[in-house]
């Protein structure tokens, strides 16, 4: 009986070891291929390309690359063999999706790809969606449903928004001032861009949002409306002109932080022990930090100014 029990134990241990080995082998030890998929709702990929550089362990010079394949979603695709390339030793790759030679670029500034977790084939694959600053590592995390990409006022009675659909009717669009629905006069369409003319001029001191029903079963979706088109207008100046003190206003008892950010819906102050990141050093070799030691929500005052006071010297 004891002999049989020992054999059973050996068999179970063997199965456990095999199972453990199969789990460990899911990922390759290092990345050999970089794949970047870039999806545009308008399907216009002409002149779009990538600017790539090694960001970690050291930041190096970048190079331009054209997309060279197509993903099953219809996205344009870039597949790159890392072995022997200028990115071979990169643990983090920086990238910018740009049009032409810097005619325009996707929002999000410099973005980065973590190269430390390749799949079993040695591939690091990411997905980029136009007007979306996220870097997706899993196709299942991506939402390709219709949406509004941006919405801004270009006059006090006119707003424009870019959408991913060519078939949005008048009754599928609503504009709200705070929680009050505004009356729409007419709506013009030029491809994916819609121009909404309101019956009355808006008050720039209020907040505005757009609701659009793409008839996809999700009902009306909500989007904030910015003021990018009327920054230089008299109406914007009348609402937000401010000539008071800004910045960090210091005393030994407290420091008051004041920021002019008129179109922001909320502002957070983060305080750091150092003025540089943890992967950087100051001139005297002092490493930086990545985490803030204090965080404070700022309060909106008036004329576009946000403020918070922090006690202490």
N, C-alpha and C positions, 0 to 999 in steps of 0.2 A: 504494500500500500504506500509506504514511504517512497519507494522507488518510482511509482507511478506519479505521485504528487510532485516529485522533483522534475520529472519529464514535463508535466503540465506547466510548471513554473517557467522552465526553460522556453517552452513554446510560446507562452504569453509574453515573456520578455523579448523574444525574437520578433513577434508581431509589433510590439510597441516600438522597437528600434527601427523597423521598416517604416512604420507610420511617421516616426519622428524625422527620418531621413527624407521622406516625401514632402513633409512640410518645409524643411529647410531649403529644398531645391527649387522653391517657387520663384525666387529672385536670383539673378546673376550677381556675381561679386562686384562687377563694375559695369558702367554704361559703355556700350560700343556704338549705339545709334541714337540720334536725337530726331524726334518726329514732332513737328508743329503743324497743327491743323487750324486754319483760319476760316471762320464762317461769316459770310455776309448775307443778310436777308434779301438784298437787291441783286445778288448773284453777279455783281460787277467786280471782277477781280483784276481788271486791266491795270497795270502799272503798280500794283501792290506788291511789296517785297519786305524782306526782313533785314534788320541790322542786329548782328549778334556779336557778343564779346564774352570772354572769360571774366567773370566778376569775382569768383573765389576759386582757389585760395588767395590769388592776387588779381587785381584788376588790370586787364590788358587791353590793347587796341582792338577796335571792332572791325567787322567786315560786312559788306552787303551780300545778300543771297536772294535768288529768285525762288519762288515756289516751283516744285518740279513734279507734282502728282496731284491726284484728286481723291478725297475721302468718300466713303459710301454715302455720307450725309449731303454731299455736294460741295463741301468745303474744299478750298484749295489746300494743298498739303506740301510740306517740306520734309524730306527725309535726308539725313546727313550721316555719313560714316565718320565717326569720331577718331578712329585709329589713325595715327600719324598726322592728325589735323591740329590746328591752333587751339582747338577746344578739347583735345584729348585728356588733359589733366584737370579740366574744370570740375569742381564740385558744385558750382553754381554758375549758370549761364544767364547773362543779361540779354534782354531782347527789346526791340521796338518794332512794331508793325507800322510801316510807313508807305506813302504813295510817292512813286518816283524818287527823286533825290531830295527828299524832305519837303515836297509840296504840301503834304499834310501827314498826320499820324494819328493812330488810335489813342484815345485818352488813357490815362493811367501812368504817364511818365515812363521812367525806366522800370521795367518789370523783370522778374527773375524766375528761373526754373531750377528746382532742386534736382541735382543729378545723382543723388545718393541712393535712390530706390528704383533701379531698373527692373523690368520684368525678367522672366526666365530666359528670354532671347537677348537680353542685354539692352533692351529698348527703353528709353524714357520718352513717353508720348504725352503731349499736352494739347488742349483745345482752347482756342481763343475765339470769342464772339464779338463782333463789331459793337462798339459803344459800351462794352462790358469790361470793367477793369480786372475781373477775376482771371486767374489762371487755373484751368480745370485739368485734373489728372485722370478723371474717369468720365467716360461718355455718358454714363447714367446720371451724372450730376448736372448735365446741360439741359437748359430749357430753351427749345427752339420755337416755342409758340409765339404768335403775333404779339407785338408790343409797340409802345411809343418810345422812340429812341431819345428824343429831346423835345422840349416845349418851352418857348420863350415869347414874351411880348416884343413886338417891333414897333408898336405905337400904343397909345393909351386905349385904343379901341380895336386893336388888331394883334392877334397872336398867330404864330406859326408852329407847327409840330411836324416832325418826321416820324413816319410809322413804317411798319414792315408789311403792311397790306395796301393793295391798290383799290380795294372795294369797301370803303367806309362811307356809309350814307349819313345824311344830316341828322337823322334820329338816333344815330349811334354815338353822337358826340355831345358832351355836356361840359360847361365851364362854370366853376363855382368861385365866388368871392367869400372867403371864410366858409360858412356852411350854406350860403344863399346862392341858388342857381341863377345865372345871368341869362339874359335874353340874347340869342344869336340872330344876327341879321342875315348874313350869307356865308357860305363856305366855298372857297376855291380850291382846286386840286391841280398840282403839277407833279405827275408821277407819284413818288412816295411822300411828297411834301403837301401839307394841307394848311391853308390860311383861313382863319376864322375871324370874321368881322362881327364885332359886338354892337348892340344898339346904343350902348352908353359907354363913356370913358371910365376907366378904372381909377381907383384910389390906391396909389402905390404904397401907402402905409398899411394896407391890408394884405392878406396872403391869398394866393389863388392856386387852384388845382384843376386839372383836366380829367374827365372821365370818358373812356372809350370802350364800347362793347364791340369786340371783334367777332361776335356770334360764333364763338368756339365752345360755348357751354360754360364758360367761366364768368359770365356776366360782365358788368362794367369794371374796368381796371383803372386805378387812380395814379395820376402823375402830377408832381409839382410843376408849376409854371415859373420860369425865371424871367429876368428883365434884361437879358443880354442885349437886346436890340434897341433899348432906350436908355442906356447908360449916359449918353451925351445929350439927352433931352432936357428941356427946361423942367418938365414934370418930375423927372428923377432928381434933378438938382434941388428943386423946391422941397421934395420930400426928405432928402437925405443929406443935404449940405451940412457939414459939421466942421467947426474951426476950433474946437476945444482941444484939451490935452489928450494924447493917446500914448500907449506903451505901458511900461512898468513904472508906476509912480511910487517911489520908495520913502518910507520913514522907518525908524527903529521899531515902531510898534506893529506896523503892517505894510504890505505892499499891495497897491491896487493896480490890477491889470485891466486896461481898456483897449478894446479892439474895434475898429470900424469894419463891419462885415454886414452890409444892409440886406443882402439877399439870403443870408444863412438862416436856416430854421433852428439850429442849435449850435453852440460852440463849447468846446471842452478845453480847459487849460491843463496841460501836463507839465510837471516840474521834474527836472533831471539833475542828478548830482554832477554830471559832466555834460559838456557841450558837443560831444561826438559819440559815435556808435561804438559798441563793444569790439568790433573788428578793426577799429582804428586806434591810433595812438597820437597823443599830443606831441608837440616839439620836444618835450622832455621825457618822452617814452611812457607817459601815463595812459593806460587803457581807458576807453570810454565805457558807456553803459547803454543798454537797450531798454531797460524798464524804468518807467517814471516812479519816483518815490512818493508823489502826491498827485491826485487828480481832482479837479474842481470843475463843476458845471457853471458856466458863465450865464448871467442874466441879461436879458435885453432891456435896455433903458429907452432911449429914443434916438432919432436921427441916424439909425443904423448902428448904434454903438452897443457893444456887449461889455459887461463889467463883472469882476469878482475881486474881493479883497481877501488876502491870505494873512492871517495873524503871524506875528513873530518878526525877528530881525533877519 
